[in-house]
Amino acid sequence: MAAEKSAEQPATLSAEQPDGPAADPSDSRSEGRPAGQAAPEAVARLAEERIDARFKALPPDTDGLCVGELAAQRRNLFTGGFTTPVLALSAERLEHNLTLMEQYAARHALTFAPHGKTSMAPQLFWRQLEHGAWGITLAVPHQVRVARAFGIRRIFLANELVDAAALRWLAAELDADADFRFVCYVDSVRGVQLMDAALRAAGARRRVDVVVELAAGAGARTGARTEADCATVADAVAASGTLRLVGVAGYEGEVPEPTPERVRTWLRRLVALAAEFDAAGRFGAGAAAPVGQATPADSATPVDQATPVDPPAEIVISAGGSAWFDAVADVFAEIPDLSLPVLKLLRSGAYVSHDDGHYRHLTPFNRVPDEGALHPAFRLWAQVVSRPSPEQAFINAGKRDAAYDLDLPEVQVIRRGDGTEVPATGVTLHALSDQHGWLRTGPGVDLQVGDWVGLGLSHPCTSFDKWQLIPLVAADGTVTDYVRTYF
């Protein structure tokens, strides 16, 4: 964990390095964390990026400065020239959430690969690694390329991958870096065939590790619908010559009409599938070793399956969004001994900033309060620009600035021109235009043009993606750093 920085030093995320003893190499949760190692140079270079009009809300007089230079000025969010609307990420709450989930995963013997699609912020990826993450989960090829550009060595793609161009890039990336580990979903024979053809055409020398995705229900998102379908997909993987089956996975958040018992029932199906595959010897077919001479792209001849191959070092069983990770912890604790060590991979992502809406209601910590509580780390500050009637006011933040796909923002606090803050009692936001928020105000509410209004947001994933550079703000309003996103 990074040491606390003095008030005179810029607390730059891009420069933070973990202190303390090196990770225990026998602890699989530690593997891949950058203990005692510097983050890649690409992360450090984020501080060298020049500020210009691309970045919303930054003080106009900072154009041309480097991000690191601005961070070193330690400006105040409210008096340092920032324009509204401005999204702020709490430094203290971010650190709390990172620490809490690190402790939760360790307590339940879970390997943690937090979903990076939430923030798409390489600085935060590395903070998560510093807090014990095994690697980063992602969803689409672009996100994988971002993570690789910033030195992430372990990536779990919680999605199918059948894009030939992306597979060509992946094959080259794997061939060029023996330390890069990549795992992705498969859920159909056709998908396996497309992957195999693309990898053969690319002349891939390393097999791609895959997990069979079990769907969470008949009307769920992706995933093979039945265990028999999963076995058929596994057979196709074994016959491919370019893929290696290393486990099973799925997303319990898609269980229809979920209840704790229904979610646990599906998770037990997932565990049983892994055990069945193991008993059938399916995890011994395929290899991490070089594939060998790839056949021509138009050839139907597979790589010689009689060639001696290595089994995976472990069996991957993965689940766990941000709503049911307590159920995942409970069921994964029941996993029986298999022929290889089991990597119990949790993928929750929204925890990093948490929220004041959707995940505030859904977080498993509501069911297990003795294990702690996540803190909402985002606040969007907007300004009252119009007060046309005693019942109505308008702020200068709208759909371009605030998440609104799950819940509308919640009005929390009013900040006066003299810096005093009062609860926003009697003020609600009931609609958003592109660049305006529509407020209703109750009788006697003192809300004036020029006041700042602090909003709590729902759904972290669609909060991060509206801001390319997000101020990291201490409790006293000091901006200590800036988080760069890549959507």
Number of C-alpha atoms within 10 A of each C-alpha: 19 14 11 9 11 8 10 9 13 19 23 21 23 25 19 20 18 21 13 10 9 13 17 11 10 8 10 18 25 22 19 21 24 23 22 15 12 13 23 16 12 13 20 18 13 21 22 13 14 15 21 16 11 10 14 20 18 24 18 14 11 17 15 14 15 17 23 25 18 23 22 17 16 21 19 16 24 18 12 15 15 19 17 21 23 23 27 22 23 23 20 14 21 24 18 18 22 22 18 19 24 21 16 17 19 13 11 15 18 23 25 31 27 29 28 28 23 22 25 23 24 26 24 20 25 28 26 26 28 27 24 29 29 27 30 25 31 25 17 15 18 13 18 22 16 17 24 16 13 19 18 24 18 22 22 27 22 23 21 22 20 18 13 17 12 16 24 18 15 20 20 16 17 18 17 12 10 10 11 16 17 20 21 23 26 31 24 23 18 13 19 27 17 17 25 27 23 22 28 27 18 20 21 25 21 23 25 27 23 27 32 28 28 27 25 25 17 14 11 15 15 21 24 24 19 15 16 11 17 25 17 15 24 28 16 20 29 20 20 23 25 31 25 28 32 28 28 25 27 27 24 29 19 18 21 14 8 13 11 10 10 15 23 21 15 20 27 17 16 26 20 15 22 26 20 15 19 18 12 10 12 21 25 20 22 28 25 20 14 14 22 16 12 21 17 14 15 9 11 9 12 15 17 15 13 6 11 11 15 14 20 21 14 16 23 22 23 29 26 26 21 21 20 24 22 20 21 23 21 13 18 25 13 10 16 11 9 14 14 15 13 21 19 23 27 26 25 22 24 23 25 30 27 26 24 23 19 16 19 19 12 13 22 20 18 14 11 11 9 8 14 15 17 24 21 24 26 28 23 23 25 26 24 22 16 15 17 10 9 14 14 17 23 21 26 22 25 20 17 16 23 30 22 18 11 12 13 22 26 20 22 17 18 26 20 16 13 7 12 8 15 12 13 20 14 14 24 20 19 12 15 21 12 12 15 21 24 19 21 17 21 14 9 9 14 14 20 16 15 16 20 26 28 26 24 21 27 26 25 26 18 19 23 28 20 18 23 17 23 24 24 26 26 19 10 8 17 21 28 26 29 25 24 25 19 17 15
